[in-house]
Amino acid sequence: MSAQNPQMQFNEAEQRELAQFLEAENAKARIQQTVHAMTDSCWDKCIFKINNKMDRSDESCLSNCVERFLDSSLFVVKRLEDLRSSGI
């Protein structure tokens, strides 16, 4: 008797669908990790006291922090893509 369960073998279309699903789930996980990293970093930099409502300086700081975080991330990704395409 075979050790593999015949029901667990996928045809080519099912394998592609599974690979696409896993890729999408990994992308979601990476986005969540980025959001958590931004939240941790920007919260620590911008929020010094907890109030019922954020004041304008807190909002401005958080907004600028997130924008800089995204700018930096995009710069790094673009630089890595450039390096990879140039063969370095």
MARZA-353693 format. One line per 5 residues: number of its first residue (from 1); their letters; for each residue y, z, x of C-alpha. Coordinates in Angstrom, 2 decimals. Layout:
N
NUM = A = Y:Z:X | ... $
//
This chain:
88
1 = MSAQN = 0.00:0.00:0.00 | 3.44:-0.94:1.32 | 5.88:1.81:2.27 | 8.73:-0.11:0.65 | 9.28:0.02:-3.07 $
6 = PQMQF = 9.43:-3.58:-4.41 | 12.17:-2.54:-6.84 | 14.40:-1.60:-3.89 | 14.44:-5.12:-2.41 | 17.55:-7.07:-3.34 $
11 = NEAEQ = 17.97:-10.80:-3.50 | 20.78:-12.47:-1.54 | 23.29:-12.34:-4.40 | 22.60:-8.65:-4.99 | 22.97:-7.93:-1.27 $
16 = RELAQ = 26.37:-9.69:-1.23 | 27.47:-7.78:-4.32 | 26.36:-4.48:-2.77 | 28.17:-5.32:0.50 | 31.36:-6.14:-1.42 $
21 = FLEAE = 31.09:-2.91:-3.40 | 30.61:-0.87:-0.23 | 33.54:-2.62:1.45 | 35.77:-1.85:-1.55 | 34.68:1.80:-1.54 $
26 = NAKAR = 35.39:2.05:2.20 | 38.85:0.56:1.62 | 39.52:3.16:-1.08 | 38.42:5.93:1.27 | 40.73:4.64:4.03 $
31 = IQQTV = 43.66:4.57:1.59 | 42.92:8.14:0.53 | 42.77:9.23:4.18 | 46.15:7.59:4.80 | 47.68:9.29:1.77 $
36 = HAMTD = 46.36:12.67:2.93 | 47.66:12.10:6.46 | 51.11:11.14:5.12 | 51.16:14.11:2.79 | 50.22:16.57:5.53 $
41 = SCWDK = 52.62:15.16:8.08 | 55.61:14.60:5.81 | 55.19:17.86:3.91 | 55.22:19.84:7.14 | 58.32:17.99:8.37 $
46 = CIFKI = 60.34:18.05:5.16 | 59.47:21.00:2.95 | 60.58:24.40:4.20 | 60.69:26.34:0.94 | 59.02:25.92:-2.43 $
51 = NNKMD = 61.29:25.78:-5.46 | 60.78:24.78:-9.08 | 62.37:21.44:-8.25 | 62.79:19.41:-5.08 | 66.34:19.03:-3.93 $
56 = RSDES = 67.83:15.72:-2.81 | 67.43:16.45:0.88 | 63.70:17.16:0.41 | 63.25:13.94:-1.57 | 65.21:11.93:0.98 $
61 = CLSNC = 63.27:13.40:3.89 | 59.91:12.73:2.21 | 60.89:9.18:1.33 | 62.09:8.42:4.86 | 59.02:10.07:6.38 $
66 = VERFL = 56.61:8.02:4.26 | 58.51:4.81:5.01 | 58.41:5.48:8.76 | 54.71:6.38:8.55 | 53.96:3.09:6.79 $
71 = DSSLF = 56.16:1.12:9.20 | 54.35:2.67:12.15 | 50.93:2.03:10.65 | 51.76:-1.61:9.92 | 53.14:-2.06:13.43 $
76 = VVKRL = 49.96:-0.68:14.98 | 47.72:-2.84:12.79 | 49.74:-5.97:13.57 | 49.71:-5.20:17.29 | 45.93:-4.69:17.26 $
81 = EDLRS = 45.45:-7.96:15.37 | 47.67:-9.76:17.92 | 45.67:-8.29:20.79 | 42.39:-9.23:19.17 | 43.50:-12.80:18.46 $
86 = SGI = 44.75:-13.26:22.04 | 41.42:-12.04:23.40 | 42.74:-9.00:25.24 $
//
